[in-house]
Amino acid sequence: MSFGCIRRMCQLCYNDKDLVGCGSAVEDDTGLTEFGGQVIKEMNRLGIVIDCAHTGHNTSMDAIAASQSPVIISHGNARAVCNNRRNCEDDLIKAIAQNGGVIGFNGFPGFVADKPRPTLDDLLDHVDHMAGIAGPENICVGIDYFEYQAGVADDDTATQIYNFLLDSGSWNREEYPSPPWHWPEGIEMPEKLENLTIELYERGYSEDEIKGILGLNVIRVFKEVW
């Protein structure tokens, strides 16, 4: 009997502090811990993709420096475009590219623009900014649709979930605005994602660059790590 290879990816933190390092909501990001360094080595050995989404800036930079394999940010935008602490500083975007990883641009409204209903153009401003730093070959889709967004869950249910996440400490009001959560106009739901392809073309991205952004870039990373 033979078994197929298990494909794996793991986030280091989720907003808060853990044994590996600090999440993006931690005020004083003290970076990767000694144990975290051991975790990075073991993830490299086992062929696990390291994901620094939700991870603090210093911890992410330390993880990239420690890793022998490409590191990704599966869903994160540019802080220079939308000043939310959950988004990525320019030096982190550059470090991910130099490491050979990818950054997936995120449709969660609070990370796209400082308004309740961002547009697809607002999201593509992040793509342009990150591509200008990292190159389009290091950008991918990380839209992060979820079951409590507007158009899927009703407002009362979304509010209950929001209050639970606030009470648990997983989210805070500074980074996560209250519902309803409207994904960018034009790609509000997955069935509208073809509009992303059209708008990338309109912004001047080549066919090969668009294919990379839509999937081939992250597949490249998976093949290298796995």
TAKATA-V78437 format. One record per run of one state. SS is the DSSP state (a for helix, b for strand, c for the rest). FROM is the first residue (numbers start at 1). TO is the last residue. If there is no record, write none. Layout:
ss = (SS,SS)
from = (FROM,FROM)
to = (TO,TO)
This chain:
ss = (c,b,c,b,c,a,c,b,c,b,c,a,c,b,c,b,c,b,c,a,c,b,c,a,c,b,a,c,a,b,c,b,c,b,c,a,c,b,c,a,c,a,c,a,c)
from = (1,9,12,23,24,34,47,49,52,55,56,57,67,71,74,78,79,88,89,90,99,103,106,109,113,119,120,135,136,139,142,150,151,153,154,155,169,185,186,190,193,194,203,207,226)
to = (8,11,22,23,33,46,48,51,54,55,56,66,70,73,77,78,87,88,89,98,102,105,108,112,118,119,134,135,138,141,149,150,152,153,154,168,184,185,189,192,193,202,206,225,226)
